[in-house]
Amino acid sequence: MQPKITLLSDELVQRVLDEAYELMMEPGIKVQSAEARQLLAEAGCAVDEASEVARIPRKVGEEALSSAPGQFYLYDRLDRAVVNYGGDAVHFDPGSSGVHVLDLETLEHRPSFTQDLVRIVKLAEMLPQYDAQSTAVVCNEVPKAIGDLYRLYLVLLYSTKPIVTGAFSIPTLQRMIDMLAIFAGGRQALAEKPQAVFDVCPSPPLIWSDFGAQNLIELARARVPAQMVSMPLAGAAAPVTLIGAVVQHAAECISGVVIHQLAQPGAPIVWGGAPAIFDMRKGTTPMGAIETAMIDAAYAQVGKALGLPTHTYLCASDAKLIDAQAGLESGVTALVGALAGINMISGAGMLDFLACFSPEKLVIDAEAIAMAKRLLAGVQTPTETLATAMFEGINFKGEFLKQKVTRQLFAKEQYLPSAVIDRGSVRAWQEEGKPDAMMRARQRVHELLGAYQPPSMPEEQMTELSQMTLRLAQQAGMDHLPSHE
């Protein structure tokens, strides 16, 4: 039995949906894409072109939800279905779009560059706890015009795992789809076996920007999975109550599903987000707060009630260093997301309100993820009797270590952590130089990078990818691509 948490009653889920549909009629949804407004008008929505406000009837929303797939799979580049977006399957990927990395030499947050992203991708490739890659950090030496596709290029060079990514312009989106199609065997093959999901963000409150709405349309027509990342900020850009933020999230996501499904019925889309509370004392958006995790678990429950795949941002921390706060916030929120059965949980490795990435935190978070997944596996019954057979011949002596069944089952019953987790004696710890978690994580990073082997992919595909990226970089004003070896 997979353990679960639910924060909303069935009645409350229905009230959330009822009020979300009310918001979609009054005040309505501001849709800044002319093409999206046309699709909505043709579907029977009242659209005011002057104000760009669309009023979306419940019937239109429910029809769109009925055509959206309840699940889909992401494939790796070895043609294996390894990520299940649907049901209560739980997967994790690193956080994305950080602009800094934590420098362990100076303990400063410095701008991230190509070499930083390559290290992160290699680590995530080596850590089985991460079912997918992300375009984790911005490469600050690369022009913004090609920044998104350049990050995807690096992930494709160094990993075979599925990818959680995103684009911030429509031309860039199309080029990124073309890059993925190189390895899938063309765009049609990519649609049949998608290798990536693309984040698409509405703007709180209740706005689909021209780019956001157009992004939904283009992804739907390409049949490449779209992942809505609704970001209600409770108390600032959303109602102050947790349930109010969940209602706003539902209105933004249902309206997004409508635009998406009107463009291409049956195209895959994810009920996702990155909400937060607003800290009234500091003016910040704490991603490690328990209330943020509660909004996530609650909106995921609404998405599940609608039969949609789910996503969120958890397993991150607002701490600035790898310290007790980082471990507390990341571990607790990872567990909340896992128990909520959220299909993809992004955010591992991140500090400082998702602005900073730490490779060392990524390996520590992998241990928290493994523990959360062990909890999800629940209490099993691997032997014919629960315990009585193991007491035969014990004669009141604690000698279960001698039993064959102990040797057979201990590694299945227990998650055996890496050396990042200290379970040795105090004497052993002293003899090793009294390392703390950050020191052990640093050593783990070195070991994993040392053992990394690049993926074996057809040379012609890798050449085509590199030539495409170089051509686009030259169009953006670069003479050559940054060194990534």
C-alpha positions as CSV (number, residue, x, y, z in Angstrom):
1,M,0.0,0.0,0.0
2,Q,1.5,3.3,-1.1
3,P,1.1,5.8,1.8
4,K,-0.5,9.1,0.8
5,I,-1.5,12.5,2.2
6,T,-4.6,14.4,1.1
7,L,-5.3,17.9,2.4
8,L,-8.7,18.5,0.8
9,S,-12.0,16.7,1.2
10,D,-13.9,15.7,-1.9
11,E,-16.4,18.4,-1.1
12,L,-13.6,21.0,-0.9
13,V,-12.1,19.9,-4.2
14,Q,-15.5,20.5,-5.8
15,R,-15.8,23.9,-4.2
16,V,-12.3,24.8,-5.6
17,L,-13.4,23.8,-9.1
18,D,-16.7,25.6,-8.7
19,E,-15.0,28.9,-7.7
20,A,-12.3,28.5,-10.4
21,Y,-15.0,28.3,-13.0
22,E,-16.6,31.4,-11.5
23,L,-13.3,33.3,-11.8
24,M,-13.0,32.2,-15.4
25,M,-16.3,34.0,-16.1
26,E,-15.9,37.0,-13.7
27,P,-13.5,38.7,-13.9
28,G,-12.5,36.2,-16.7
29,I,-9.0,35.4,-18.0
30,K,-6.8,38.0,-19.6
31,V,-5.5,36.3,-22.8
32,Q,-2.9,38.5,-24.6
33,S,-2.5,36.2,-27.7
34,A,-4.7,37.1,-30.6
35,E,-4.6,33.6,-31.9
36,A,-5.6,32.1,-28.5
37,R,-8.5,34.6,-28.2
38,Q,-9.7,33.6,-31.7
39,L,-9.7,29.9,-30.6
40,L,-11.6,30.8,-27.5
41,A,-14.2,32.9,-29.4
42,E,-14.7,30.1,-31.9
43,A,-15.4,27.7,-29.0
44,G,-18.2,29.9,-27.7
45,C,-16.3,32.1,-25.1
46,A,-17.2,35.7,-24.8
47,V,-14.0,37.7,-25.8
48,D,-13.5,41.4,-25.4
49,E,-10.8,42.3,-27.8
50,A,-10.3,45.8,-26.3
51,S,-9.5,44.4,-22.8
52,E,-8.2,41.1,-24.1
53,V,-10.4,39.4,-21.5
54,A,-12.0,36.0,-22.3
55,R,-14.9,34.6,-20.3
56,I,-14.7,30.8,-20.5
57,P,-17.9,28.9,-19.7
58,R,-17.7,25.8,-17.5
59,K,-18.9,23.6,-20.5
60,V,-15.9,24.7,-22.6
61,G,-13.5,24.0,-19.7
62,E,-15.0,20.5,-19.0
63,E,-14.8,19.6,-22.7
64,A,-11.2,20.5,-22.8
65,L,-10.4,18.6,-19.7
66,S,-12.1,15.5,-21.1
67,S,-9.9,15.5,-24.2
68,A,-6.6,16.0,-22.3
69,P,-4.8,12.7,-21.7
70,G,-4.8,11.2,-18.2
71,Q,-1.2,10.0,-18.6
72,F,1.7,9.8,-20.9
73,Y,5.3,8.7,-20.8
74,L,8.7,10.4,-21.3
75,Y,11.3,8.3,-23.1
76,D,15.0,8.3,-22.8
77,R,17.3,8.3,-25.8
78,L,17.6,4.5,-25.6
79,D,13.9,4.4,-26.5
80,R,12.8,3.3,-23.0
81,A,9.6,4.7,-21.3
82,V,11.2,5.7,-18.0
83,V,8.9,8.5,-16.6
84,N,5.2,8.0,-16.1
85,Y,3.2,11.2,-15.9
86,G,0.0,9.9,-14.4
87,G,-1.6,8.2,-11.5
88,D,0.5,8.3,-8.3
89,A,3.9,7.7,-10.0
90,V,6.5,9.9,-8.4
91,H,9.6,11.2,-10.1
92,F,12.2,13.8,-9.3
93,D,14.4,16.1,-11.4
94,P,16.9,18.8,-10.5
95,G,15.6,22.4,-10.3
96,S,16.0,24.6,-13.3
97,S,17.0,28.1,-14.5
98,G,19.2,29.0,-11.6
99,V,21.4,32.0,-12.3
100,H,24.1,31.4,-9.6
101,V,26.0,28.4,-8.2
102,L,27.4,28.1,-4.7
103,D,31.2,28.3,-4.8
104,L,32.4,26.0,-2.0
105,E,35.8,27.7,-1.9
106,T,34.4,31.2,-1.2
107,L,30.9,30.3,0.0
108,E,29.7,33.0,-2.4
109,H,26.9,32.8,-5.0
110,R,28.6,33.4,-8.3
111,P,27.2,33.5,-11.9
112,S,26.7,30.1,-13.5
113,F,28.5,29.2,-16.7
114,T,28.7,26.3,-19.2
115,Q,31.1,24.2,-17.1
116,D,28.7,24.4,-14.1
117,L,25.7,23.1,-16.1
118,V,27.9,20.3,-17.5
119,R,28.8,19.2,-14.0
120,I,25.2,19.2,-12.9
121,V,24.1,17.2,-15.9
122,K,26.8,14.6,-15.3
123,L,25.9,14.3,-11.6
124,A,22.1,13.9,-12.4
125,E,23.0,11.3,-15.0
126,M,25.0,9.3,-12.4
127,L,22.4,9.5,-9.7
128,P,19.5,7.0,-10.1
129,Q,17.3,9.0,-7.8
130,Y,16.8,11.5,-10.6
131,D,14.5,10.1,-13.3
132,A,14.9,13.1,-15.6
133,Q,17.3,15.9,-16.3
134,S,16.6,19.6,-16.3
135,T,18.2,22.7,-17.9
136,A,19.4,23.5,-14.4
137,V,21.3,26.7,-14.6
138,V,21.7,29.7,-17.0
139,C,25.0,29.8,-18.9
140,N,25.7,33.5,-18.4
141,E,28.4,33.8,-21.1
142,V,25.8,32.9,-23.8
143,P,23.5,35.4,-25.4
144,K,19.9,35.2,-24.0
145,A,18.6,34.8,-27.5
146,I,19.9,31.2,-27.6
147,G,20.3,30.6,-23.9
148,D,17.4,28.1,-23.7
149,L,18.4,26.0,-26.7
150,Y,22.1,26.1,-25.7
151,R,21.2,24.6,-22.3
152,L,19.2,21.8,-24.0
153,Y,22.2,21.2,-26.3
154,L,24.5,20.6,-23.3
155,V,21.9,18.2,-21.7
156,L,21.6,16.3,-24.9
157,L,25.4,16.0,-25.2
158,Y,25.9,14.6,-21.7
159,S,22.8,12.7,-20.8
160,T,20.3,10.1,-22.1
161,K,17.6,10.8,-19.5
162,P,14.3,12.5,-20.3
163,I,14.4,16.3,-19.9
164,V,12.3,18.9,-18.1
165,T,13.0,22.2,-19.9
166,G,11.4,25.3,-21.3
167,A,11.7,28.1,-23.9
168,F,11.2,31.8,-23.6
169,S,10.5,32.6,-27.3
170,I,8.5,30.8,-30.0
171,P,11.4,30.6,-32.5
172,T,13.6,29.1,-29.8
173,L,10.9,26.6,-28.9
174,Q,10.7,25.4,-32.5
175,R,14.5,25.0,-32.7
176,M,14.5,23.0,-29.4
177,I,11.8,20.7,-30.7
178,D,14.0,20.2,-33.8
179,M,17.0,19.4,-31.6
180,L,15.0,16.7,-29.8
181,A,13.7,15.3,-33.1
182,I,17.3,14.6,-34.2
183,F,17.4,11.8,-31.6
184,A,13.8,10.7,-31.9
185,G,13.8,10.1,-35.6
186,G,11.8,13.2,-36.7
187,R,9.0,15.3,-35.3
188,Q,6.3,12.6,-35.7
189,A,8.4,10.1,-33.9
190,L,9.1,12.6,-31.1
191,A,5.3,13.2,-30.7
192,E,4.8,9.4,-30.4
193,K,7.6,9.0,-27.9
194,P,8.3,12.4,-26.3
195,Q,11.7,12.8,-24.7
196,A,11.1,16.2,-23.0
197,V,8.4,18.2,-21.4
198,F,8.3,22.0,-21.7
199,D,7.3,24.4,-18.9
200,V,4.8,27.1,-19.8
201,C,3.9,29.8,-17.2
202,P,0.7,31.9,-16.8
203,S,1.2,35.2,-15.1
204,P,-0.6,35.7,-11.8
205,P,-3.3,36.7,-11.4
206,L,-5.3,35.1,-14.2
207,I,-3.2,36.2,-17.2
208,W,-2.0,34.2,-20.1
209,S,0.6,36.4,-21.8
210,D,1.0,36.4,-25.6
211,F,4.1,34.2,-25.3
212,G,2.6,31.9,-22.7
213,A,-0.6,31.2,-24.7
214,Q,1.3,30.9,-27.9
215,N,3.7,28.5,-26.3
216,L,0.7,26.3,-25.3
217,I,-0.6,26.4,-28.9
218,E,2.7,25.5,-30.5
219,L,3.4,22.7,-28.1
220,A,0.0,21.3,-28.6
221,R,0.3,21.3,-32.4
222,A,3.7,19.6,-32.2
223,R,2.2,17.2,-29.6
224,V,5.2,17.8,-27.4
225,P,4.1,17.7,-23.7
226,A,3.4,21.1,-22.1
227,Q,3.8,21.5,-18.3
228,M,1.8,24.4,-16.9
229,V,3.7,26.2,-14.1
230,S,1.1,28.3,-12.4
231,M,2.7,30.5,-9.7
232,P,0.1,32.1,-7.4
233,L,1.9,34.1,-4.7
234,A,-0.3,33.8,-1.6
235,G,-0.8,37.3,-0.1
236,A,0.7,39.2,-3.0
237,A,-0.3,38.0,-6.5
238,A,-2.9,35.6,-5.1
239,P,-5.4,35.5,-2.2
240,V,-3.6,35.3,1.2
241,T,-5.3,32.0,2.1
242,L,-3.8,28.7,1.0
243,I,-7.2,27.5,-0.4
244,G,-7.6,30.9,-2.2
245,A,-4.3,30.3,-4.0
246,V,-5.4,26.8,-4.9
247,V,-8.6,28.3,-6.5
248,Q,-6.5,30.8,-8.5
249,H,-4.2,28.0,-9.6
250,A,-7.1,26.0,-10.8
251,A,-8.5,28.9,-12.8
252,E,-5.2,29.6,-14.5
253,C,-4.6,25.9,-15.3
254,I,-8.1,25.1,-16.6
255,S,-8.0,28.1,-18.9
256,G,-4.5,26.9,-20.1
257,V,-5.9,23.4,-20.8
258,V,-8.7,25.0,-22.8
259,I,-6.3,27.0,-25.0
260,H,-4.0,24.0,-25.4
261,Q,-6.8,21.5,-26.3
262,L,-8.5,23.9,-28.6
263,A,-5.3,24.0,-30.6
264,Q,-4.9,20.2,-30.7
265,P,-7.3,18.0,-28.8
266,G,-5.6,15.0,-27.1
267,A,-2.2,16.7,-26.9
268,P,-0.4,15.9,-23.5
269,I,-0.5,18.6,-20.8
270,V,0.5,18.6,-17.1
271,W,-1.2,20.3,-14.2
272,G,1.9,21.9,-12.6
273,G,3.1,24.9,-10.7
274,A,5.6,26.7,-8.5
275,P,3.4,28.6,-6.1
276,A,4.7,30.1,-2.8
277,I,3.5,32.1,0.1
278,F,4.6,35.7,0.4
279,D,6.7,36.4,3.6
280,M,5.2,39.6,4.9
281,R,8.3,40.3,7.1
282,K,11.0,39.9,4.5
283,G,9.2,40.5,1.2
284,T,10.4,37.1,-0.1
285,T,8.8,34.0,-1.7
286,P,9.9,31.0,0.5
287,M,9.9,27.8,-1.6
288,G,11.0,25.8,1.5
289,A,8.0,26.9,3.6
290,I,5.6,24.1,4.7
291,E,2.7,26.3,3.5
292,T,4.2,26.4,0.0
293,A,4.3,22.6,0.1
294,M,0.7,22.5,1.3
295,I,-0.5,24.6,-1.6
296,D,1.4,22.2,-3.9
297,A,-0.1,19.1,-2.4
298,A,-3.6,20.6,-2.5
299,Y,-3.5,21.8,-6.1
300,A,-2.1,18.4,-7.1
301,Q,-5.1,16.8,-5.4
302,V,-7.3,19.0,-7.6
303,G,-5.4,18.0,-10.7
304,K,-5.7,14.3,-9.8
305,A,-9.4,14.7,-9.3
306,L,-9.6,16.0,-12.9
307,G,-7.5,13.0,-14.1
308,L,-4.5,15.0,-15.2
309,P,-0.7,14.4,-14.8
310,T,0.8,16.6,-12.1
311,H,4.1,18.5,-11.4
312,T,5.4,20.8,-8.7
313,Y,8.5,22.6,-7.4
314,L,9.7,21.1,-4.0
315,C,12.9,19.7,-2.5
316,A,14.4,23.2,-2.6
317,S,15.5,25.5,0.1
318,D,15.7,29.2,0.8
319,A,18.9,28.8,2.7
320,K,22.0,30.4,1.2
321,L,24.4,27.6,2.2
322,I,24.3,23.8,2.6
323,D,23.2,23.9,6.3
324,A,20.6,22.6,8.6
325,Q,17.9,24.8,7.1
326,A,18.7,23.5,3.6
327,G,18.4,19.9,4.8
328,L,15.2,20.6,6.8
329,E,13.3,22.4,4.1
330,S,14.4,20.2,1.2
331,G,13.8,16.9,3.0
332,V,10.4,17.9,4.4
333,T,9.0,19.3,1.2
334,A,10.4,16.3,-0.9
335,L,8.5,14.0,1.4
336,V,5.3,16.1,1.2
337,G,5.4,16.0,-2.6
338,A,6.1,12.3,-2.7
339,L,3.2,11.5,-0.3
340,A,0.9,13.6,-2.4
341,G,1.8,11.4,-5.4
342,I,2.9,14.2,-7.6
343,N,4.3,12.8,-10.8
344,M,7.3,15.1,-11.3
345,I,8.9,17.1,-8.5
346,S,11.5,19.7,-9.6
347,G,13.8,21.7,-7.3
348,A,16.5,19.4,-6.0
349,G,19.9,21.1,-5.7
350,M,18.5,24.6,-5.4
351,L,19.0,27.3,-2.7
352,D,18.0,31.0,-2.3
353,F,14.5,30.9,-3.6
354,L,15.5,28.9,-6.7
355,A,18.1,31.4,-7.7
356,C,21.2,29.4,-6.8
357,F,22.3,25.8,-7.6
358,S,24.7,23.6,-5.6
359,P,26.0,20.3,-7.0
360,E,26.8,19.2,-3.4
361,K,23.2,19.9,-2.4
362,L,22.1,17.8,-5.4
363,V,23.8,14.7,-4.0
364,I,22.4,15.4,-0.5
365,D,18.9,15.8,-1.9
366,A,19.3,12.5,-3.7
367,E,19.5,10.8,-0.3
368,A,16.3,12.5,0.8
369,I,14.6,11.5,-2.4
370,A,15.7,7.9,-1.9
371,M,14.3,7.9,1.6
372,A,11.0,9.4,0.4
373,K,10.8,6.7,-2.3
374,R,11.5,4.0,0.3
375,L,8.5,5.3,2.3
376,L,6.3,5.2,-0.8
377,A,7.2,1.5,-1.2
378,G,5.5,0.9,2.1
379,V,5.7,-2.0,4.4
380,Q,5.9,-5.2,2.3
381,T,5.3,-8.9,3.2
382,P,8.2,-10.7,1.4
383,T,8.0,-13.9,3.6
384,E,5.2,-16.4,3.9
385,T,4.7,-15.6,7.6
386,L,5.2,-12.1,8.9
387,A,7.7,-13.1,11.5
388,T,7.0,-16.4,13.2
389,A,9.1,-18.6,10.8
390,M,12.1,-16.4,11.6
391,F,11.8,-17.3,15.3
392,E,12.4,-21.0,14.7
393,G,15.6,-22.1,16.5
394,I,16.3,-18.7,17.9
395,N,16.0,-19.9,21.5
396,F,15.6,-16.4,22.9
397,K,18.9,-15.3,21.4
398,G,19.3,-12.2,19.2
399,E,21.0,-14.1,16.4
400,F,18.9,-13.1,13.4
401,L,22.1,-12.0,11.6
402,K,22.9,-15.7,11.1
403,Q,19.7,-16.4,9.1
404,K,19.9,-16.8,5.3
405,V,16.7,-14.7,5.0
406,T,18.4,-11.8,6.7
407,R,21.2,-11.8,4.1
408,Q,18.6,-12.2,1.3
409,L,16.3,-9.4,2.4
410,F,18.1,-6.7,4.3
411,A,19.1,-4.7,1.2
412,K,15.5,-4.9,-0.1
413,E,13.9,-3.9,3.2
414,Q,16.4,-1.1,3.9
415,Y,17.6,1.8,1.7
416,L,21.4,1.7,1.9
417,P,22.6,5.4,1.6
418,S,25.8,6.5,0.1
419,A,28.6,7.8,2.3
420,V,27.0,11.3,2.2
421,I,24.9,10.0,5.1
422,D,27.1,9.3,8.2
423,R,26.0,6.1,10.0
424,G,29.4,5.2,11.3
425,S,30.7,5.4,14.9
426,V,32.0,8.6,16.4
427,R,35.5,7.1,16.5
428,A,35.3,6.4,12.7
429,W,34.1,10.0,12.2
430,Q,37.0,11.4,14.2
431,E,39.5,9.2,12.3
432,E,38.1,10.5,9.0
433,G,38.7,14.1,10.0
434,K,35.3,14.9,11.4
435,P,33.7,15.7,8.0
436,D,30.3,17.4,8.0
437,A,27.6,16.7,5.4
438,M,28.9,19.4,3.0
439,M,32.4,17.8,3.1
440,R,31.0,14.4,2.5
441,A,28.8,15.7,-0.4
442,R,31.8,17.3,-1.9
443,Q,33.7,14.0,-1.9
444,R,30.7,12.3,-3.4
445,V,30.6,14.9,-6.2
446,H,34.2,14.2,-7.1
447,E,33.6,10.4,-7.1
448,L,30.6,10.6,-9.3
449,L,32.2,13.0,-11.8
450,G,35.3,10.8,-11.9
451,A,33.1,7.7,-12.7
452,Y,31.0,9.5,-15.3
453,Q,31.0,8.1,-18.9
454,P,29.5,10.1,-21.8
455,P,26.5,8.5,-23.5
456,S,27.1,6.4,-26.6
457,M,25.0,7.9,-29.3
458,P,25.2,7.7,-33.1
459,E,28.0,10.1,-34.3
460,E,25.9,11.5,-37.1
461,Q,23.2,12.6,-34.6
462,M,25.7,14.3,-32.3
463,T,27.3,16.0,-35.3
464,E,24.0,17.3,-36.5
465,L,23.1,18.6,-33.0
466,S,26.5,20.4,-32.7
467,Q,26.3,21.9,-36.2
468,M,22.7,23.1,-35.6
469,T,23.7,24.7,-32.3
470,L,26.8,26.4,-33.7
471,R,24.8,27.8,-36.6
472,L,22.2,29.3,-34.2
473,A,25.0,30.6,-32.0
474,Q,26.6,32.4,-34.9
475,Q,23.3,33.9,-35.9
476,A,23.2,35.3,-32.3
477,G,26.6,36.9,-32.7
478,M,28.9,34.2,-31.3
479,D,32.0,33.1,-33.2
480,H,32.2,29.7,-31.5
481,L,30.5,27.7,-28.7
482,P,32.0,27.9,-25.2
483,S,34.3,25.0,-24.2
484,H,32.4,22.3,-22.4
485,E,35.0,19.6,-22.1
